[in-house]
Structures are given as structure tokens and as C-alpha cells.
Amino acid sequence: MSSALTIEIRPITPPEVPAISALAREIWLASYPGIITQEQIDFMLEQRYGHERLYDDLEDLHKWLDQAFYEGRRVGFAFSEIHKGEFKLDKLYIHPDVQRQGVGGQMIEHVAARARREGYPCLVLAVNKRNEKAIASYKKYGFVVRETVVDDIGRGYVMDDYVMEKKL
């Protein structure tokens, strides 16, 4: 196995919002067909990665938006937040052509280090029950399934997820 890619992780700034929105769309269109419908993909992209939503997230003092670069190219991002008294890895997306090369693990460790600094004993996340590649990756990095949840997100769509946690 080759060593992990060397990446640079830095905060997302307001001028980078359109690029993050575009990267989210590119990754989602490569990852979610067959897991959720195209209609739900479009709905969730607009709901979570529309420019106004991202600008609002950047202003929230309880949210952190980070991006990863490999050889100068933006290859992924991770959003984390304090949610219901826990430190949550809310979003983690890595471009398909650099997946399985350690980028996600470096992003997870970056977020875990922040959670530890903030005094939290574990990191939590939610992942679609049918996203087997992501579940396997999270398990590799020390996450275990804690519970299952079904959340109504509007327009008749639900998120059918596992909540996973990693002790820090």
C-alpha cells in the first residue's frame, strides 16, 4: 500500500464558497446515484450547498468549514460543528479520484484534533445506511455504529442513516 497523499488543510473563506458548492455537486453526482434518487440529490445539494447556506455556515461560530488541497487542487472538504452537545463531523467529501488514499483520514484527524481541543470525548457523524463505501472507510478510522435514525428533511424525503461515533 502506498503512503497517504500529502494534503494541505485550510479553512474555507467566503470567496471560495462557489468552488465548494461546485465540488459538492461533482462529488455527490459521482457518489449518490443508486443510494438516493436524483431528485433527492438535487434537493439536498440546494438545501446544504447553496451559496447562501454556505455563507451562513461560515458566519456560525459553532461550525468549522475546512478544505483539503493536493498539489494545489481542491480535493475535498469537511464541515464540523457542535450539535446537541456533541462534536459532529457534519460533512466529509473527498473527490472520487483521490479516495482511498488517506485524504479522508487526514481530514478526520484534523476534525478529531479540534474536537479534543474543544474538550469533547468523541466525534459523531451520520452516514446513509446504503453508503457502504463510506461506512467501511469510517470503520477503518475507528468509528462504530451507535444507532440508526430516520430524519424527515422535507418534500417527502428522509435521511435513513447510521449515527457513528469515534472515541477520542
C-alpha positions as CSV (number, residue, x, y, z in Angstrom):
1,M,0.0,0.0,0.0
2,S,1.3,3.4,-0.9
3,S,1.6,6.1,1.7
4,A,-1.1,8.7,2.0
5,L,-1.2,11.7,-0.2
6,T,0.3,14.8,1.5
7,I,-2.5,17.3,1.7
8,E,-2.9,20.9,2.9
9,I,-6.0,21.6,5.1
10,R,-7.2,25.1,5.5
11,P,-10.4,27.0,6.3
12,I,-12.9,27.8,3.6
13,T,-13.2,31.6,3.1
14,P,-16.2,33.4,1.6
15,P,-14.7,33.8,-1.9
16,E,-14.3,30.0,-2.1
17,V,-18.0,29.3,-1.5
18,P,-18.8,28.8,-5.2
19,A,-15.9,26.4,-5.7
20,I,-17.0,24.4,-2.6
21,S,-20.6,24.3,-3.9
22,A,-19.4,23.1,-7.3
23,L,-17.1,20.4,-5.7
24,A,-20.0,19.2,-3.6
25,R,-22.1,18.7,-6.7
26,E,-19.3,16.9,-8.5
27,I,-18.7,14.5,-5.6
28,W,-22.4,13.9,-4.9
29,L,-23.2,13.1,-8.6
30,A,-20.3,10.6,-8.5
31,S,-21.3,9.1,-5.1
32,Y,-25.1,9.0,-4.5
33,P,-26.9,7.7,-7.6
34,G,-28.1,4.3,-6.7
35,I,-28.2,5.3,-3.0
36,I,-30.8,8.1,-3.2
37,T,-32.8,9.4,-6.2
38,Q,-31.5,12.2,-8.5
39,E,-34.4,14.3,-7.2
40,Q,-33.3,13.9,-3.6
41,I,-29.7,14.6,-4.6
42,D,-30.7,17.9,-6.3
43,F,-32.9,18.9,-3.3
44,M,-30.1,18.1,-0.7
45,L,-27.4,19.9,-2.7
46,E,-29.6,23.0,-2.9
47,Q,-30.5,22.7,0.8
48,R,-26.9,22.2,2.1
49,Y,-24.6,23.6,-0.6
50,G,-26.5,26.6,-1.9
51,H,-24.3,29.7,-1.7
52,E,-26.4,31.5,0.9
53,R,-26.4,28.4,3.2
54,L,-22.6,28.1,2.9
55,Y,-22.1,31.9,3.7
56,D,-24.4,31.4,6.7
57,D,-22.4,28.4,7.9
58,L,-19.2,30.4,7.6
59,E,-20.5,33.0,10.0
60,D,-21.6,30.5,12.6
61,L,-19.1,30.4,15.5
62,H,-20.1,26.8,16.3
63,K,-19.2,25.5,12.8
64,W,-15.9,24.9,11.1
65,L,-15.5,24.5,7.3
66,D,-12.2,23.1,6.1
67,Q,-11.0,22.1,2.7
68,A,-8.2,19.9,1.5
69,F,-5.8,20.6,-1.3
70,Y,-3.4,18.1,-3.0
71,E,-0.8,19.6,-5.3
72,G,-2.7,22.9,-5.4
73,R,-6.0,21.2,-6.3
74,R,-9.1,21.3,-4.0
75,V,-9.9,17.6,-3.5
76,G,-12.3,17.6,-0.6
77,F,-13.9,19.3,2.4
78,A,-15.1,18.6,5.9
79,F,-17.6,20.6,8.0
80,S,-17.7,20.1,11.7
81,E,-19.9,21.6,14.4
82,I,-21.1,21.5,17.9
83,H,-24.5,19.8,17.6
84,K,-26.8,18.8,20.5
85,G,-23.9,18.9,22.9
86,E,-21.6,16.7,20.8
87,F,-18.8,17.4,18.3
88,K,-20.1,16.3,14.9
89,L,-18.3,15.7,11.7
90,D,-21.3,17.0,9.7
91,K,-19.9,16.6,6.2
92,L,-16.9,14.9,4.7
93,Y,-16.5,14.6,1.0
94,I,-13.4,13.6,-1.0
95,H,-13.2,13.7,-4.8
96,P,-13.5,10.1,-6.2
97,D,-10.2,10.2,-8.0
98,V,-8.3,10.6,-4.7
99,Q,-10.5,8.5,-2.5
100,R,-8.9,5.5,-0.6
101,Q,-5.5,7.4,-0.5
102,G,-5.7,8.7,3.1
103,V,-7.2,12.2,2.4
104,G,-10.4,11.4,4.4
105,G,-8.3,10.0,7.2
106,Q,-6.3,13.2,7.4
107,M,-9.5,15.3,7.4
108,I,-11.0,13.1,10.1
109,E,-7.8,13.5,12.2
110,H,-7.9,17.3,11.7
111,V,-11.5,17.4,12.9
112,A,-10.8,15.0,15.8
113,A,-7.9,17.2,17.0
114,R,-10.3,20.2,17.0
115,A,-12.9,18.2,19.0
116,R,-10.2,17.2,21.5
117,R,-9.0,20.8,21.9
118,E,-12.7,21.8,22.5
119,G,-12.9,19.2,25.2
120,Y,-15.2,16.6,23.6
121,P,-14.7,12.9,24.3
122,C,-15.9,11.6,21.0
123,L,-16.7,12.6,17.4
124,V,-20.0,11.7,15.9
125,L,-21.3,11.6,12.3
126,A,-24.3,10.4,10.3
127,V,-24.0,8.3,7.2
128,N,-26.6,6.9,4.8
129,K,-27.2,3.2,5.6
130,R,-26.7,2.3,1.9
131,N,-23.4,4.1,1.5
132,E,-21.3,1.0,2.1
133,K,-18.0,2.6,0.9
134,A,-18.3,5.4,3.4
135,I,-19.3,3.1,6.2
136,A,-16.3,0.9,5.6
137,S,-14.0,3.9,5.5
138,Y,-15.3,5.3,8.8
139,K,-14.9,1.9,10.4
140,K,-11.3,1.8,9.2
141,Y,-10.8,5.1,11.0
142,G,-12.2,3.9,14.3
143,F,-15.9,4.8,14.1
144,V,-18.6,2.4,15.3
145,V,-22.3,2.4,14.7
146,R,-24.1,3.8,17.7
147,E,-27.7,4.0,16.5
148,T,-30.0,4.2,13.4
149,V,-32.1,7.3,12.7
150,V,-34.6,8.3,10.1
151,D,-34.9,12.1,9.7
152,D,-37.6,13.8,7.6
153,I,-35.8,16.5,5.6
154,G,-38.9,17.8,3.8
155,R,-40.6,17.3,0.4
156,G,-41.2,13.7,1.3
157,Y,-37.5,12.9,1.6
158,V,-35.8,11.2,4.5
159,M,-32.3,10.6,5.6
160,D,-32.0,6.9,6.6
161,D,-28.7,6.9,8.5
162,Y,-26.4,5.3,10.9
163,V,-25.1,7.5,13.6
164,M,-21.4,6.5,14.2
165,E,-19.0,7.6,16.8
166,K,-15.3,7.6,17.4
167,K,-13.9,7.8,20.9
168,L,-11.1,10.4,21.2
